């Protein structure tokens, strides 16, 4: 035996040197034995390479016969036998001496053995048996084409071949049975399905830069090596895998898994087909944490085969514990399958609850989902503990459900708790922290804390791009969240190209009607609308509404949001009569589906009241505005941006009734709150500044108003651009205040500038353009230029009647202005008729 030989002190000097010995076996094929890295390897003429763990040798007078169950018997000359012994001395292979056969048997076969020995001797006479430097040793080549018929672990019918991924994404080294995954791909043994009993294999992790997923698949698992299918094992309901690189279990999507692995670990994967269970071990351990049974499904009982997906990884696979050496650890004992503590039943219960809650959320049934997500979180916390990854995922899902229900304060508290625990458990640089940070940032945005959210979302986006790539779904989520927060911060110019890119990439990755693509379309259109590009936004929002109704149904929250955005843009376009019934319908359904205090319902209430005011139906709008203010203050808090909208809307109602003295302190409160929560140049702050200045002007405090309006105009021009509708309003208000001070000569060019830009941007008959016409004709009249003012005022009245109707307050004001101009021009009869009309319509 090897232990009886000379000292192994020489091994260190030979371990980096390779020997190889070639001979013909009894099968008539050429064979090679080779020493490398302290192991003896065998390679046959057919190309199959395997490690030799134990070798039998039987000596005879003419030489020796070697036997191995992998490559069969062979006869060697005495010289070759001695060479083999020297080679084995420097390996871990066991060389077992076999007693010589009985003389009678040896005599019967002596002639045949002699002939074989002579044949082998003749064939190998010219071989050089001197040691070679390892770099010169011929090893099995790495194959780079797609795995198909021959790139496999072809062992007695066990064949691992490529099932998914691009051609050339995998290399295979036959000698070591090692796989290297350059890009994402999947391999498996669909021709070796196990339909009863236990099937087991081991994977030794040699290198992990990306991720690796090991498990099983059924015969229905889709095979596609064209590179078109980018999904891997576990992405459908026909396969089950675990991923210790990312701490995930995968079956028809991902779930948190409380185990991890690293280079050097040996992962055991077993399926008990009779029980419908799959179990996993790490370095022989089946019992720690969530090791052991990880899946339990009736589908497994139909039969499964080994299936693996990986990216930027390299590992060695042992399929049978024989061909490529014995298993390092071996399949699970019976107690593993019967183990219940934190086992499959608990995992399946939490998985079932999570799947059910996910379905309810996708259907927009947030109220129904809330108790389910809460139950899942509480069960996970009780069974697995507060710091377990599954518990933290359940906590995040519960918080997200609360946020969808508009319970934003509760959601933020839970997401903050989750973030703090995850930092302690995973560390700040763990990949899972990306999602945790993103969820917390979303909760901050829900509370109107946009500046804090923007910092976190920018970090998430940068890391996601670096780690996952531009087109990864999680990167798209991070991009959408960051762009949305930029919009909330009023940074529309920065947000628009990001949202456009998000829309284009999402359509490319998911398709046009995917929920993520529809959300991206709605966000992009909303930003266009915020930039005053209503005509561009309107067809996009109409498309979003139609597709949302088709995909989700008319009463799904996503469809209701699309309806609200579309109606608001119609209103911004001055198409109040079209917008009003849509907004009334949106409010009605949102009240029924979401409840009175839900943020979406409050926004629908605000939009409907605004449109009623624009239609001049102030008596209908005011009670809605008061209700909106009460509900927003209760559910969102006093300083939330949406509550400020409600307060400002109520102040506008007071102003429309001539109660500017009561509106003034409310608008001051809105302005100060916006300055504290946002910043001085946020579009919302500029709007509050303009509204407050307008109220001050209506109170006759022109000097104070002028300074405020000049500041508002300068900031709006810089932040939003000279042609933005909000800038045009600021320009008009500033001109009107100058007129109020008798400075019509200064006001006239400003009013004309506003009118010309408004005609260009909004159209000649938009209500904002008509207001600009009204103000300009009034300024001309004040300057004594009645002949110039008359045609402008006349067109203004005609178009007001068409757009808003004869009874609208703005139409009545336009009629009164034209009547005054006509009086100045001597057209008393026509003026009298208009004056009678106005008197009849004024309250």
ABEGO torsion letter per residue (X at the ends): XAAABBBAAAAAAAAABBBBBBBBBAAGBBBBBBBBGGBBBBBBAAGBBBBBABBBBBBBAAEBBBBBAAAEBBBBBAAAAAAAAAAAAABABBBBBBBBBBAAAAAAAAAAAAAAAAAAAAAAAABBABBBBAAABBBBBBBABBBBAABBBBBGGBBBBBABEBBGABBBBAAAGBBBBABBBBBBBAABBBABEBBBBBBBBABBABBBBBEBBBAABBBBAAGABABBBGABAABBBBBAAAGBBBBGEBBBBABBBBBGBBBBBBBBAAAGBBBBBBGGBAABEABEBABBBAAAAAEBBBBBBBBGBBBBBBAAGAAAEBBAAEBBBAAAAABABGBAAAAAAAAAAAAAAAAAAAAGBAAAAAAAAAAAAAAAAAAAEAABAAAAAAAAAAAAAAAAAGBAAAAAAAAAAAAAAAAAAAEAABAAAAAAAAAAAAAAAAAGBAAAAAAAAAAAAAAAAAAAEAABAAAAAAAAAAAAAAAAAGBAAAAAAAAAAAAAAAAAAAEAABAAAAAAAAAAAAAAAAAGBAAAAAAAAAAAAAAAAAAAEAABAAAAAAAAAAAAAAAAAGBAAAAAAAAAAAAAAAAAAAEAABAAAAAAAAAAAAAAAAAGBAAAAAAAAAAAAAAAAAAAEAABAAAAAAAAAAAAAAAAAGBAAAAAAAAAAAAAAAAAABBAABAAAAAAAAAAAAAAAAAGBAAAAAAAAAAAAAAAAAAAEAABAAAAAAAAAAAAAAAAAGBAAAAAAAAAAAAAAAAAAAEAABAAAAAAAAAAAAAAAAAGBAAAAAAAAAAAAAAAAAAAEAABAAAAAAAAAAAAAAAAAGBAAAAAAAAAAAAAABX
